[in-house]
Amino acid sequence: MSKKVTEIVEELAAPILEELQLELVEVEYVKEGKSWFLRVYIDKETGVDIEDCSNVSEKLSEKLDEADPISQNYFLEVSSPGAERPLKKDKDFLKAIGKNVYIKTYEPILDEKEFEGVLTEFDGEQVTLEVKIKTRKKTVIIPYAKIAKARLAITFS
């Protein structure tokens, strides 16, 4: 079976991002309305700017034209993951310790499937959150394998 488009794009993007000292956050290939979009989210410690996105877009576009892994027409978008960056890999969770996160689980934990709070610990097996319930704080431990989606969460004080 052939590789998924996102896996092929990740492989094509890897040397480009390494050369430019950027990190690949996520690759999405989605249909919206009648159009297909290939979205590549990149980042670096100091944050990405329009020039970083433009450089990656230009170089990746050349590689995609050579490899031609996508049969239909599509729009290539290269951007920052934004303030509510997804947490996909172990290192993302480790970098998010001490920050506010949103987590959605595949199945209920303590009768809930959605949690928002400060990520206090991550050991590769489970995530520990400190959540606020009205005026009280509660610790919630979520098995890593049960996380369907996780991202940084913006809080407004």
C-alpha positions in Angstrom: 0.0 0.0 0.0 1.3 3.5 -0.8 2.2 5.9 1.9 -0.2 8.6 2.9 0.2 12.0 1.4 1.1 13.5 4.8 3.9 10.9 5.4 5.4 11.6 2.0 5.2 15.4 2.6 6.9 14.9 6.0 9.7 13.0 4.3 10.1 15.7 1.6 10.0 18.5 4.1 12.5 17.0 6.6 15.7 18.0 4.9 14.4 21.4 4.0 13.4 22.2 7.6 16.7 20.8 8.9 18.6 23.1 6.6 16.6 26.1 7.7 16.7 25.1 11.4 13.0 24.8 11.6 10.7 22.2 13.2 7.8 20.4 11.6 4.8 20.6 13.8 2.1 19.0 11.6 1.1 18.2 8.1 -2.6 18.2 7.1 -4.1 17.3 3.8 -7.8 18.2 3.8 -10.7 18.9 1.5 -12.7 22.1 2.2 -15.6 22.6 -0.1 -14.4 21.7 -3.5 -10.7 22.5 -2.8 -7.9 20.4 -1.4 -5.4 22.0 1.0 -1.9 20.8 2.0 -1.1 22.6 5.2 2.4 22.5 6.7 2.9 24.0 10.1 6.4 24.9 11.1 8.0 26.5 14.2 11.3 27.4 15.9 12.2 28.6 19.4 12.0 32.2 18.5 8.8 31.8 16.4 8.5 31.8 12.6 8.0 34.8 10.4 6.7 35.3 6.9 10.2 34.8 5.4 10.5 31.3 7.1 7.1 30.3 5.7 7.9 31.7 2.2 11.3 29.9 2.1 9.7 26.5 3.1 6.8 27.0 0.7 9.2 27.7 -2.2 11.6 24.8 -1.5 8.8 22.3 -0.6 6.8 23.3 -3.7 9.8 22.3 -5.9 10.1 19.0 -4.2 6.4 18.3 -4.5 6.5 19.1 -8.2 9.4 16.6 -8.6 7.9 13.8 -6.5 4.3 14.5 -7.6 2.6 12.6 -4.8 -0.8 14.3 -5.1 -2.9 13.6 -8.2 -5.5 16.4 -7.8 -5.0 20.2 -7.7 -4.4 21.6 -4.2 -3.3 24.7 -2.4 0.0 24.6 -0.4 -0.1 26.6 2.8 2.9 26.9 5.1 2.4 28.7 8.4 3.0 28.8 12.1 0.9 26.5 14.3 -0.3 29.6 16.1 -0.7 30.3 19.8 -2.9 27.2 20.4 -0.3 24.9 18.9 -1.1 21.2 18.9 0.7 18.8 21.2 1.6 15.8 19.1 4.9 14.4 20.3 6.4 13.6 23.7 8.7 16.6 23.3 5.7 18.9 22.8 4.2 17.7 26.1 7.5 18.2 27.9 7.9 21.7 26.5 4.3 22.5 27.6 4.9 21.7 31.3 3.8 24.7 33.3 1.5 25.9 30.5 -2.3 25.9 30.1 -3.4 23.1 27.9 -6.7 21.6 26.5 -7.0 17.8 26.2 -9.8 15.8 24.7 -9.8 12.0 25.4 -11.2 9.1 23.4 -13.2 7.9 26.4 -14.4 9.5 29.7 -12.0 9.9 32.6 -13.8 10.9 35.8 -17.0 11.2 33.7 -15.4 13.9 31.4 -13.8 13.8 28.0 -12.5 17.4 27.9 -10.0 19.0 30.3 -8.3 22.3 30.5 -5.7 23.2 33.0 -2.0 23.6 33.7 0.2 20.6 32.6 2.2 19.8 35.7 3.8 16.5 34.7 4.4 14.2 31.8 6.3 10.9 32.0 5.6 9.4 28.6 2.8 7.2 30.1 0.5 9.8 31.6 -0.2 13.5 31.7 -1.0 15.3 35.0 -3.1 18.4 34.9 -4.1 20.8 37.6 -7.6 21.9 36.7 -9.7 24.6 38.4 -13.3 23.7 39.3 -14.9 27.0 40.5 -12.5 28.1 43.2 -10.8 24.7 43.9 -7.9 23.1 42.2 -8.0 19.4 41.3 -5.3 17.1 40.0 -6.3 14.9 37.0 -4.2 12.1 35.6 -4.8 11.2 32.0 -3.3 8.1 30.4 -1.3 9.3 27.3 -2.8 6.5 25.2 -6.3 7.9 25.8 -5.6 11.4 24.5 -7.4 12.0 21.2 -6.3 15.7 20.8 -4.2 18.1 22.8 -3.1 21.7 22.3 -1.9 24.7 24.2 -4.8 26.8 25.4 -4.8 30.6 25.7 -6.1 32.0 29.0 -7.4 35.4 29.5 -7.0 36.8 33.0 
